[in-house]
Every structure is written in C-alpha cells, then in structure tokens.
Amino acid sequence: MLQLRTFYVVAVAGSLVACSSSKETTPPPAGTAADAGSDATTTPVPDGSTPTPVESGTADASKDPNPPATACTAPPFINFSTTLTLLDVSGSMEPLAGATVGFSSCPGFDVTTNTGGTAMAQLTQDISVSPIYGDGITALGSIGAEIPTTADVLQAVTIFASDVAPAIPGFQLDGGDAATIAILLQADPAATAPCNAVAGATLSVTGHPEAVVSYANPGWPANPAATTAPSTGPYVFINGITGASKVAVTGTMAGCAVNLATATQTGNFAVTTGALTIGLATITN
C-alpha cells in the first residue's frame, strides 16, 4: 500500500525544467548549463544546521560553504533549501536524514538530505514546481505545496512516518487511494492574542464545496480523533476533492489572518490519487 502511494507521488512529474543538486564545489559560470545528469547526493553540513543559500547568480556564490550546482538547463536560477523533520505516530519528531527531495517539473532529478535533514538545490526562476519528499522506507511519500520561484526559498517541512497513515482522516478508508492535503497550522512568532494560537481556524478549497475538511485534535496523531468544526489542534486534512489536479486552499479565523500564500508556498496544492500533499498555514494579526 505504501509503495502504491510512492508510485503516484512520482507520477506527478511533468515537463522537464531546470533543477540542480548541491554536490559540486564550484558553481558553473552564470549563463551556462552544467551537466544534465542526475545527482542524488548532497554535501553534508557537519553540524547539521541549515546552510543559508546565497543570492543566485552573483559572484558571492563562491562563498557558499555548500555551493549548489546547476544540473539541468535554463538559468537564471533561484536557491532552494529544505530541512525535513519526521513525525511518527507517538508524536516524536526527528531530523530525516537520507530522504530524497525531487521536483514535479524535473523528473528523474533529486537531492538527498544530510544528517540534519537538509538538502539544497537550484531551480529555474519563475517556474511552477512542487517538491516531492520521501525516503522509501520510514516516511510517507509526500508532495509539497507549490513553491514560488521568484526568489530564493528556505523552508522547513514536517512529513509523516508510515505508521501515521491510519491516523490521517480519509487517507486509508478506501484502500489508500484518497487524494489528501495535510495542512499544519502555525502561529506567527510575532502574533499577539488571539492570533498566537492555532485554535479557531477554518480552511476551505476555492471552487470546491464538495471538499471534506477534518480538524485533528491537539493530541494527533497518537489520538486520531478529528471533527468538522474549526481547528483545536495544529493539523487539518482535506480530501473528497473532485475534478481538479491542483487547487487553492484559503483560511479564515476571527480577528486574524490565515495565510497559505507565503514566501515558501503559493497557496496551491496538488490533488493526486494515492498521494499526500503537505503545506503550512500561518496565523497572524
């Protein structure tokens, strides 16, 4: 069953565009294409911290301690960095080392997370693309929210261990083929009451009143109970969407803003049979 989900996640890949790995020690000169081969390794960061990407296309790229190298085609590029954390059914979280990060618009290319769960790449600027996360063993293969590629992207993502699958509302009820969107609610660190908590948010899918939205309780996933009322805990799950391969999710909360379009995601999410799509909603004043 889990292998089936992994297959469908890979199947969302579309037309080939430029992506890159972070193995090379010196970035290629601006305006040139590097080797188009697939490189699935990432130079580890010794202390496991998230390296700060440099501004794309500048001479300062040579100062990057883990310089990304272009691997497909079509500059200009933006830097992409992600740090993955694995959540298991007990609620335990840890960095996910050795996971692969692919891209929906660059089939056959991926990078691998280091001991701190971090992987870096370069993507062609101004393309439509979603990261694809998984390790083929302990984690549920997942499609990330569509990311904006107008500027460098630095993200932190939590994905689910395989043992969390039965706790995801609707995900396994029909044999594991339900297309599901999982949204993690988080309060902006600068927010003030009542917007510094995740309780009370409501999510919806633009143009899809048939969507079923389930709000997990604060003890999820150890306690899988969920309701259709506004949020009490940080996780919200959406399925039952028909007639769409990509949708926009929006949110509301009394006296607050719920942002799904941010510096790290556009607010659009893939809807793919057998796949779990993940993203964030940030609550602020």
Phi and psi in degrees as GROMACS dihedral restraints (atoms count N, CA, C in turn):
[ dihedral_restraints ]
;  ai    aj    ak    al  type     phi  dphi    fc
    3     4     5     6     1   -69.1    20    10
    4     5     6     7     1   -33.1    20    10
    6     7     8     9     1   -65.5    20    10
    7     8     9    10     1   -35.3    20    10
    9    10    11    12     1   -61.0    20    10
   10    11    12    13     1   -43.3    20    10
   12    13    14    15     1   -63.2    20    10
   13    14    15    16     1   -39.8    20    10
   15    16    17    18     1   -62.6    20    10
   16    17    18    19     1   -39.8    20    10
   18    19    20    21     1   -59.8    20    10
   19    20    21    22     1   -45.9    20    10
   21    22    23    24     1   -68.0    20    10
   22    23    24    25     1   -33.6    20    10
   24    25    26    27     1   -61.8    20    10
   25    26    27    28     1   -43.9    20    10
   27    28    29    30     1   -66.0    20    10
   28    29    30    31     1   -30.9    20    10
   30    31    32    33     1   -70.8    20    10
   31    32    33    34     1    -8.2    20    10
   33    34    35    36     1   -78.5    20    10
   34    35    36    37     1    -7.9    20    10
   36    37    38    39     1   -60.3    20    10
   37    38    39    40     1   138.7    20    10
   39    40    41    42     1  -113.2    20    10
   40    41    42    43     1  -139.2    20    10
   42    43    44    45     1   -69.3    20    10
   43    44    45    46     1   151.6    20    10
   45    46    47    48     1   -75.6    20    10
   46    47    48    49     1   127.5    20    10
   48    49    50    51     1  -135.2    20    10
   49    50    51    52     1  -176.6    20    10
   51    52    53    54     1   -82.0    20    10
   52    53    54    55     1   130.1    20    10
   54    55    56    57     1  -138.7    20    10
   55    56    57    58     1   172.3    20    10
   57    58    59    60     1  -154.9    20    10
   58    59    60    61     1   162.0    20    10
   60    61    62    63     1  -102.2    20    10
   61    62    63    64     1  -175.4    20    10
   63    64    65    66     1  -128.5    20    10
   64    65    66    67     1    39.1    20    10
   66    67    68    69     1   -96.2    20    10
   67    68    69    70     1   -34.0    20    10
   69    70    71    72     1   -61.7    20    10
   70    71    72    73     1   151.3    20    10
   72    73    74    75     1   -91.2    20    10
   73    74    75    76     1   -19.2    20    10
   75    76    77    78     1  -135.7    20    10
   76    77    78    79     1   122.9    20    10
   78    79    80    81     1   -63.8    20    10
   79    80    81    82     1   146.4    20    10
   81    82    83    84     1   -66.1    20    10
   82    83    84    85     1   156.4    20    10
   84    85    86    87     1   -58.8    20    10
   85    86    87    88     1   147.8    20    10
   87    88    89    90     1   -57.5    20    10
   88    89    90    91     1   138.7    20    10
   90    91    92    93     1    87.5    20    10
   91    92    93    94     1     1.6    20    10
   93    94    95    96     1  -117.8    20    10
   94    95    96    97     1   153.7    20    10
   96    97    98    99     1   -99.1    20    10
   97    98    99   100     1   140.9    20    10
   99   100   101   102     1   -95.1    20    10
  100   101   102   103     1  -174.6    20    10
  102   103   104   105     1   -54.3    20    10
  103   104   105   106     1   131.5    20    10
  105   106   107   108     1   -88.8    20    10
  106   107   108   109     1    11.4    20    10
  108   109   110   111     1   -72.3    20    10
  109   110   111   112     1   163.8    20    10
  111   112   113   114     1   -86.9    20    10
  112   113   114   115     1   129.1    20    10
  114   115   116   117     1  -124.1    20    10
  115   116   117   118     1   112.4    20    10
  117   118   119   120     1  -104.3    20    10
  118   119   120   121     1    28.4    20    10
  120   121   122   123     1  -123.8    20    10
  121   122   123   124     1   155.0    20    10
  123   124   125   126     1  -134.3    20    10
  124   125   126   127     1   132.0    20    10
  126   127   128   129     1   -63.0    20    10
  127   128   129   130     1   121.6    20    10
  129   130   131   132     1   -65.3    20    10
  130   131   132   133     1   149.9    20    10
  132   133   134   135     1   -94.1    20    10
  133   134   135   136     1   118.8    20    10
  135   136   137   138     1   -53.3    20    10
  136   137   138   139     1   -38.7    20    10
  138   139   140   141     1   -93.6    20    10
  139   140   141   142     1     4.7    20    10
  141   142   143   144     1    75.1    20    10
  142   143   144   145     1     6.7    20    10
  144   145   146   147     1   -81.6    20    10
  145   146   147   148     1   165.2    20    10
  147   148   149   150     1   -82.6    20    10
  148   149   150   151     1   116.5    20    10
  150   151   152   153     1   -68.3    20    10
  151   152   153   154     1   146.7    20    10
  153   154   155   156     1   -88.3    20    10
  154   155   156   157     1   118.1    20    10
  156   157   158   159     1   -63.0    20    10
  157   158   159   160     1   148.4    20    10
  159   160   161   162     1   -89.5    20    10
  160   161   162   163     1   165.0    20    10
  162   163   164   165     1   -67.0    20    10
  163   164   165   166     1   132.4    20    10
  165   166   167   168     1   -64.3    20    10
  166   167   168   169     1   143.8    20    10
  168   169   170   171     1    73.9    20    10
  169   170   171   172     1    18.4    20    10
  171   172   173   174     1  -114.3    20    10
  172   173   174   175     1   163.7    20    10
  174   175   176   177     1   -63.8    20    10
  175   176   177   178     1   -24.8    20    10
  177   178   179   180     1   -67.1    20    10
  178   179   180   181     1    -9.7    20    10
  180   181   182   183     1   -58.3    20    10
  181   182   183   184     1   -27.6    20    10
  183   184   185   186     1   -67.9    20    10
  184   185   186   187     1   -14.8    20    10
  186   187   188   189     1   -89.9    20    10
  187   188   189   190     1    -7.3    20    10
  189   190   191   192     1   -65.7    20    10
  190   191   192   193     1   125.3    20    10
  192   193   194   195     1   -69.3    20    10
  193   194   195   196     1   -16.3    20    10
  195   196   197   198     1  -136.8    20    10
  196   197   198   199     1    68.5    20    10
  198   199   200   201     1   -66.0    20    10
  199   200   201   202     1   128.4    20    10
  201   202   203   204     1   -68.8    20    10
  202   203   204   205     1   150.1    20    10
  204   205   206   207     1  -125.2    20    10
  205   206   207   208     1   133.5    20    10
  207   208   209   210     1   -65.5    20    10
  208   209   210   211     1   142.6    20    10
  210   211   212   213     1  -132.1    20    10
  211   212   213   214     1   -13.9    20    10
  213   214   215   216     1  -110.1    20    10
  214   215   216   217     1   -95.4    20    10
  216   217   218   219     1  -157.3    20    10
  217   218   219   220     1  -169.9    20    10
  219   220   221   222     1    57.4    20    10
  220   221   222   223     1    71.4    20    10
  222   223   224   225     1   -69.1    20    10
  223   224   225   226     1   168.0    20    10
  225   226   227   228     1   -77.2    20    10
  226   227   228   229     1   158.4    20    10
  228   229   230   231     1  -114.8    20    10
  229   230   231   232     1   157.4    20    10
  231   232   233   234     1  -116.1    20    10
  232   233   234   235     1   153.1    20    10
  234   235   236   237     1   -83.2    20    10
  235   236   237   238     1   140.6    20    10
  237   238   239   240     1  -126.1    20    10
  238   239   240   241     1   129.0    20    10
  240   241   242   243     1  -135.6    20    10
  241   242   243   244     1   132.3    20    10
  243   244   245   246     1  -133.2    20    10
  244   245   246   247     1   144.7    20    10
  246   247   248   249     1  -122.0    20    10
  247   248   249   250     1   120.4    20    10
  249   250   251   252     1   -99.5    20    10
  250   251   252   253     1   136.1    20    10
  252   253   254   255     1  -120.2    20    10
  253   254   255   256     1   138.0    20    10
  255   256   257   258     1  -101.2    20    10
  256   257   258   259     1   128.0    20    10
  258   259   260   261     1  -107.1    20    10
  259   260   261   262     1   123.9    20    10
  261   262   263   264     1  -102.2    20    10
  262   263   264   265     1   176.5    20    10
  264   265   266   267     1   -65.2    20    10
  265   266   267   268     1   -21.7    20    10
  267   268   269   270     1   -80.0    20    10
  268   269   270   271     1   -10.2    20    10
  270   271   272   273     1    96.1    20    10
  271   272   273   274     1    -0.3    20    10
  273   274   275   276     1   -72.7    20    10
  274   275   276   277     1   141.9    20    10
  276   277   278   279     1  -128.3    20    10
  277   278   279   280     1   141.8    20    10
  279   280   281   282     1  -154.3    20    10
  280   281   282   283     1   153.9    20    10
  282   283   284   285     1   -58.0    20    10
  283   284   285   286     1   141.5    20    10
  285   286   287   288     1  -101.2    20    10
  286   287   288   289     1    95.9    20    10
  288   289   290   291     1   -84.7    20    10
  289   290   291   292     1   148.5    20    10
  291   292   293   294     1    77.8    20    10
  292   293   294   295     1    10.1    20    10
  294   295   296   297     1   -81.8    20    10
  295   296   297   298     1   154.6    20    10
  297   298   299   300     1  -100.5    20    10
  298   299   300   301     1   144.1    20    10
  300   301   302   303     1  -122.8    20    10
  301   302   303   304     1   112.0    20    10
  303   304   305   306     1  -107.8    20    10
  304   305   306   307     1  -174.5    20    10
  306   307   308   309     1  -141.1    20    10
  307   308   309   310     1   133.8    20    10
  309   310   311   312     1   -60.0    20    10
  310   311   312   313     1   -27.3    20    10
  312   313   314   315     1  -101.0    20    10
  313   314   315   316     1     9.8    20    10
  315   316   317   318     1  -137.6    20    10
  316   317   318   319     1    69.4    20    10
  318   319   320   321     1   -61.0    20    10
  319   320   321   322     1   140.4    20    10
  321   322   323   324     1    87.9    20    10
  322   323   324   325     1    -5.2    20    10
  324   325   326   327     1  -114.1    20    10
  325   326   327   328     1   134.5    20    10
  327   328   329   330     1  -153.4    20    10
  328   329   330   331     1   165.3    20    10
  330   331   332   333     1  -124.5    20    10
  331   332   333   334     1   164.6    20    10
  333   334   335   336     1  -119.8    20    10
  334   335   336   337     1   137.9    20    10
  336   337   338   339     1   -73.0    20    10
  337   338   339   340     1   147.1    20    10
  339   340   341   342     1   -85.6    20    10
  340   341   342   343     1  -168.7    20    10
  342   343   344   345     1   -63.9    20    10
  343   344   345   346     1   -22.5    20    10
  345   346   347   348     1   -91.0    20    10
  346   347   348   349     1     3.5    20    10
  348   349   350   351     1    84.8    20    10
  349   350   351   352     1    11.1    20    10
  351   352   353   354     1  -103.4    20    10
  352   353   354   355     1   139.3    20    10
  354   355   356   357     1  -135.9    20    10
  355   356   357   358     1   148.7    20    10
  357   358   359   360     1  -128.1    20    10
  358   359   360   361     1   153.1    20    10
  360   361   362   363     1  -156.8    20    10
  361   362   363   364     1   177.4    20    10
  363   364   365   366     1  -124.7    20    10
  364   365   366   367     1   142.5    20    10
  366   367   368   369     1  -126.2    20    10
  367   368   369   370     1   146.7    20    10
  369   370   371   372     1   -60.4    20    10
  370   371   372   373     1   135.0    20    10
  372   373   374   375     1   -66.1    20    10
  373   374   375   376     1   143.4    20    10
  375   376   377   378     1    64.5    20    10
  376   377   378   379     1    39.4    20    10
  378   379   380   381     1  -111.6    20    10
  379   380   381   382     1   163.4    20    10
  381   382   383   384     1   -94.7    20    10
  382   383   384   385     1   118.1    20    10
  384   385   386   387     1  -153.2    20    10
  385   386   387   388     1   146.0    20    10
  387   388   389   390     1  -123.7    20    10
  388   389   390   391     1   133.7    20    10
  390   391   392   393     1   -66.7    20    10
  391   392   393   394     1   155.4    20    10
  393   394   395   396     1  -127.2    20    10
  394   395   396   397     1   122.0    20    10
  396   397   398   399     1  -113.9    20    10
  397   398   399   400     1   146.0    20    10
  399   400   401   402     1   171.5    20    10
  400   401   402   403     1   163.6    20    10
  402   403   404   405     1  -127.3    20    10
  403   404   405   406     1    -0.8    20    10
  405   406   407   408     1    73.1    20    10
  406   407   408   409     1     1.4    20    10
  408   409   410   411     1  -132.1    20    10
  409   410   411   412     1   -69.7    20    10
  411   412   413   414     1   -97.7    20    10
  412   413   414   415     1   -20.2    20    10
  414   415   416   417     1  -108.1    20    10
  415   416   417   418     1   148.3    20    10
  417   418   419   420     1   -72.5    20    10
  418   419   420   421     1   124.4    20    10
  420   421   422   423     1   -59.1    20    10
  421   422   423   424     1   133.6    20    10
  423   424   425   426     1  -138.4    20    10
  424   425   426   427     1   147.8    20    10
  426   427   428   429     1   -99.1    20    10
  427   428   429   430     1   130.0    20    10
  429   430   431   432     1   -78.1    20    10
  430   431   432   433     1   162.9    20    10
  432   433   434   435     1   -58.7    20    10
  433   434   435   436     1   150.1    20    10
  435   436   437   438     1   -58.5    20    10
  436   437   438   439     1   134.6    20    10
  438   439   440   441     1  -106.2    20    10
  439   440   441   442     1   147.2    20    10
  441   442   443   444     1   -77.2    20    10
  442   443   444   445     1   133.7    20    10
  444   445   446   447     1  -114.2    20    10
  445   446   447   448     1    32.2    20    10
  447   448   449   450     1   -84.5    20    10
  448   449   450   451     1   -19.5    20    10
  450   451   452   453     1  -152.9    20    10
  451   452   453   454     1   172.4    20    10
  453   454   455   456     1   -58.4    20    10
  454   455   456   457     1   144.9    20    10
  456   457   458   459     1  -119.7    20    10
  457   458   459   460     1   124.9    20    10
  459   460   461   462     1  -125.1    20    10
  460   461   462   463     1   111.2    20    10
  462   463   464   465     1  -129.6    20    10
  463   464   465   466     1   157.5    20    10
  465   466   467   468     1  -124.9    20    10
  466   467   468   469     1   129.1    20    10
  468   469   470   471     1  -130.6    20    10
  469   470   471   472     1   135.6    20    10
  471   472   473   474     1  -103.8    20    10
  472   473   474   475     1   124.7    20    10
  474   475   476   477     1  -115.8    20    10
  475   476   477   478     1   165.7    20    10
  477   478   479   480     1  -100.5    20    10
  478   479   480   481     1   142.0    20    10
  480   481   482   483     1   -70.2    20    10
  481   482   483   484     1   159.4    20    10
  483   484   485   486     1   -58.6    20    10
  484   485   486   487     1   -31.7    20    10
  486   487   488   489     1   -73.7    20    10
  487   488   489   490     1    -4.4    20    10
  489   490   491   492     1   -84.3    20    10
  490   491   492   493     1   -18.5    20    10
  492   493   494   495     1   -50.3    20    10
  493   494   495   496     1   -46.3    20    10
  495   496   497   498     1   -65.6    20    10
  496   497   498   499     1   -17.3    20    10
  498   499   500   501     1   -88.3    20    10
  499   500   501   502     1    -6.8    20    10
  501   502   503   504     1   -84.9    20    10
  502   503   504   505     1   116.1    20    10
  504   505   506   507     1   -55.2    20    10
  505   506   507   508     1   123.9    20    10
  507   508   509   510     1    81.0    20    10
  508   509   510   511     1   -11.8    20    10
  510   511   512   513     1   -71.7    20    10
  511   512   513   514     1   -35.9    20    10
  513   514   515   516     1  -112.8    20    10
  514   515   516   517     1     4.3    20    10
  516   517   518   519     1   -66.7    20    10
  517   518   519   520     1   -24.5    20    10
  519   520   521   522     1  -115.0    20    10
  520   521   522   523     1    33.3    20    10
  522   523   524   525     1    90.5    20    10
  523   524   525   526     1    10.0    20    10
  525   526   527   528     1    96.1    20    10
  526   527   528   529     1    10.9    20    10
  528   529   530   531     1  -104.0    20    10
  529   530   531   532     1     5.9    20    10
  531   532   533   534     1   -74.9    20    10
  532   533   534   535     1   122.1    20    10
  534   535   536   537     1   -67.4    20    10
  535   536   537   538     1   124.4    20    10
  537   538   539   540     1  -134.2    20    10
  538   539   540   541     1   138.1    20    10
  540   541   542   543     1  -108.5    20    10
  541   542   543   544     1   127.6    20    10
  543   544   545   546     1  -111.7    20    10
  544   545   546   547     1   121.8    20    10
  546   547   548   549     1  -114.3    20    10
  547   548   549   550     1   128.3    20    10
  549   550   551   552     1   -96.1    20    10
  550   551   552   553     1   116.4    20    10
  552   553   554   555     1   -80.1    20    10
  553   554   555   556     1   136.4    20    10
  555   556   557   558     1  -143.9    20    10
  556   557   558   559     1   141.3    20    10
  558   559   560   561     1   -85.2    20    10
  559   560   561   562     1   137.5    20    10
  561   562   563   564     1   -59.4    20    10
  562   563   564   565     1   132.0    20    10
  564   565   566   567     1   -56.4    20    10
  565   566   567   568     1   -25.1    20    10
  567   568   569   570     1   -90.5    20    10
  568   569   570   571     1    -3.0    20    10
  570   571   572   573     1   -71.6    20    10
  571   572   573   574     1   151.3    20    10
  573   574   575   576     1  -115.7    20    10
  574   575   576   577     1   164.2    20    10
  576   577   578   579     1   -55.2    20    10
  577   578   579   580     1   139.3    20    10
  579   580   581   582     1   -91.1    20    10
  580   581   582   583     1    10.1    20    10
  582   583   584   585     1   -90.2    20    10
  583   584   585   586     1     7.8    20    10
  585   586   587   588     1   -98.9    20    10
  586   587   588   589     1    19.3    20    10
  588   589   590   591     1  -136.9    20    10
  589   590   591   592     1   162.0    20    10
  591   592   593   594     1   -97.9    20    10
  592   593   594   595     1    -7.2    20    10
  594   595   596   597     1   -75.1    20    10
  595   596   597   598     1   136.8    20    10
  597   598   599   600     1   103.0    20    10
  598   599   600   601     1     3.2    20    10
  600   601   602   603     1   -86.1    20    10
  601   602   603   604     1   148.9    20    10
  603   604   605   606     1  -128.2    20    10
  604   605   606   607     1   131.4    20    10
  606   607   608   609     1  -112.1    20    10
  607   608   609   610     1   151.8    20    10
  609   610   611   612     1  -147.2    20    10
  610   611   612   613     1   163.7    20    10
  612   613   614   615     1  -110.0    20    10
  613   614   615   616     1   120.3    20    10
  615   616   617   618     1   -58.9    20    10
  616   617   618   619     1   123.7    20    10
  618   619   620   621     1    77.6    20    10
  619   620   621   622     1     9.2    20    10
  621   622   623   624     1  -135.1    20    10
  622   623   624   625     1    77.4    20    10
  624   625   626   627     1   -66.0    20    10
  625   626   627   628     1   -15.8    20    10
  627   628   629   630     1   -75.9    20    10
  628   629   630   631     1   -12.3    20    10
  630   631   632   633     1   -60.4    20    10
  631   632   633   634     1   138.3    20    10
  633   634   635   636     1  -101.2    20    10
  634   635   636   637     1   119.0    20    10
  636   637   638   639     1  -108.8    20    10
  637   638   639   640     1   123.6    20    10
  639   640   641   642     1  -117.7    20    10
  640   641   642   643     1   131.0    20    10
  642   643   644   645     1  -106.3    20    10
  643   644   645   646     1   115.3    20    10
  645   646   647   648     1   -74.7    20    10
  646   647   648   649     1   152.3    20    10
  648   649   650   651     1   -76.7    20    10
  649   650   651   652     1   166.1    20    10
  651   652   653   654     1   -61.6    20    10
  652   653   654   655     1   -20.4    20    10
  654   655   656   657     1   -91.5    20    10
  655   656   657   658     1     7.2    20    10
  657   658   659   660     1   -66.0    20    10
  658   659   660   661     1   142.6    20    10
  660   661   662   663     1   -93.6    20    10
  661   662   663   664     1    -7.9    20    10
  663   664   665   666     1   -57.9    20    10
  664   665   666   667     1   -38.3    20    10
  666   667   668   669     1  -109.5    20    10
  667   668   669   670     1   106.0    20    10
  669   670   671   672     1   -81.7    20    10
  670   671   672   673     1     4.0    20    10
  672   673   674   675     1   -59.0    20    10
  673   674   675   676     1   140.1    20    10
  675   676   677   678     1  -143.9    20    10
  676   677   678   679     1   157.0    20    10
  678   679   680   681     1  -131.9    20    10
  679   680   681   682     1   173.8    20    10
  681   682   683   684     1  -100.8    20    10
  682   683   684   685     1     7.3    20    10
  684   685   686   687     1   -81.6    20    10
  685   686   687   688     1   171.5    20    10
  687   688   689   690     1   -56.8    20    10
  688   689   690   691     1   163.9    20    10
  690   691   692   693     1   -62.2    20    10
  691   692   693   694     1   144.3    20    10
  693   694   695   696     1  -119.7    20    10
  694   695   696   697     1   -26.3    20    10
  696   697   698   699     1  -120.5    20    10
  697   698   699   700     1  -175.9    20    10
  699   700   701   702     1   -81.7    20    10
  700   701   702   703     1   -14.7    20    10
  702   703   704   705     1  -108.0    20    10
  703   704   705   706     1   138.1    20    10
  705   706   707   708     1  -129.3    20    10
  706   707   708   709     1   137.6    20    10
  708   709   710   711     1  -123.4    20    10
  709   710   711   712     1   138.8    20    10
  711   712   713   714     1  -128.2    20    10
  712   713   714   715     1   126.9    20    10
  714   715   716   717     1  -148.4    20    10
  715   716   717   718     1  -171.0    20    10
  717   718   719   720     1    81.2    20    10
  718   719   720   721     1     8.3    20    10
  720   721   722   723     1   -75.9    20    10
  721   722   723   724     1   134.6    20    10
  723   724   725   726     1  -123.3    20    10
  724   725   726   727     1   152.3    20    10
  726   727   728   729     1    69.7    20    10
  727   728   729   730     1    27.4    20    10
  729   730   731   732     1  -151.6    20    10
  730   731   732   733     1   144.6    20    10
  732   733   734   735     1  -105.5    20    10
  733   734   735   736     1   -12.1    20    10
  735   736   737   738     1  -151.4    20    10
  736   737   738   739     1   136.0    20    10
  738   739   740   741     1  -135.5    20    10
  739   740   741   742     1   162.3    20    10
  741   742   743   744     1  -103.6    20    10
  742   743   744   745     1   133.7    20    10
  744   745   746   747     1  -111.0    20    10
  745   746   747   748     1   136.3    20    10
  747   748   749   750     1  -127.6    20    10
  748   749   750   751     1   164.9    20    10
  750   751   752   753     1  -142.4    20    10
  751   752   753   754     1   155.5    20    10
  753   754   755   756     1  -136.2    20    10
  754   755   756   757     1   156.9    20    10
  756   757   758   759     1  -162.5    20    10
  757   758   759   760     1   132.7    20    10
  759   760   761   762     1   -56.3    20    10
  760   761   762   763     1   122.4    20    10
  762   763   764   765     1    77.2    20    10
  763   764   765   766     1     5.0    20    10
  765   766   767   768     1  -136.7    20    10
  766   767   768   769     1   167.5    20    10
  768   769   770   771     1  -108.1    20    10
  769   770   771   772     1   140.0    20    10
  771   772   773   774     1  -117.6    20    10
  772   773   774   775     1   107.2    20    10
  774   775   776   777     1  -102.1    20    10
  775   776   777   778     1   121.8    20    10
  777   778   779   780     1  -108.3    20    10
  778   779   780   781     1   -13.4    20    10
  780   781   782   783     1  -100.1    20    10
  781   782   783   784     1   111.2    20    10
  783   784   785   786     1  -135.5    20    10
  784   785   786   787     1  -170.4    20    10
  786   787   788   789     1   -69.1    20    10
  787   788   789   790     1   -16.4    20    10
  789   790   791   792     1  -114.3    20    10
  790   791   792   793     1    -3.7    20    10
  792   793   794   795     1  -155.9    20    10
  793   794   795   796     1   152.8    20    10
  795   796   797   798     1   -88.0    20    10
  796   797   798   799     1   -14.8    20    10
  798   799   800   801     1    96.3    20    10
  799   800   801   802     1    -1.7    20    10
  801   802   803   804     1  -100.6    20    10
  802   803   804   805     1   143.3    20    10
  804   805   806   807     1  -135.7    20    10
  805   806   807   808     1   136.8    20    10
  807   808   809   810     1   -70.0    20    10
  808   809   810   811     1   143.8    20    10
  810   811   812   813     1  -118.9    20    10
  811   812   813   814     1   104.3    20    10
  813   814   815   816     1  -133.1    20    10
  814   815   816   817     1   125.5    20    10
  816   817   818   819     1   -53.8    20    10
  817   818   819   820     1   130.1    20    10
  819   820   821   822     1    82.8    20    10
  820   821   822   823     1     1.3    20    10
  822   823   824   825     1  -117.7    20    10
  823   824   825   826     1   151.5    20    10
  825   826   827   828     1  -107.7    20    10
  826   827   828   829     1   123.9    20    10
  828   829   830   831     1  -107.3    20    10
  829   830   831   832     1   134.4    20    10
  831   832   833   834     1  -122.7    20    10
  832   833   834   835     1   150.4    20    10
  834   835   836   837     1  -166.7    20    10
  835   836   837   838     1  -174.0    20    10
  837   838   839   840     1  -123.6    20    10
  838   839   840   841     1   153.4    20    10
  840   841   842   843     1  -130.6    20    10
  841   842   843   844     1   123.1    20    10
  843   844   845   846     1  -103.8    20    10
  844   845   846   847     1   126.1    20    10
  846   847   848   849     1   -97.9    20    10
  847   848   849   850     1   130.4    20    10
  849   850   851   852     1  -148.9    20    10
  850   851   852   853     1   170.6    20    10
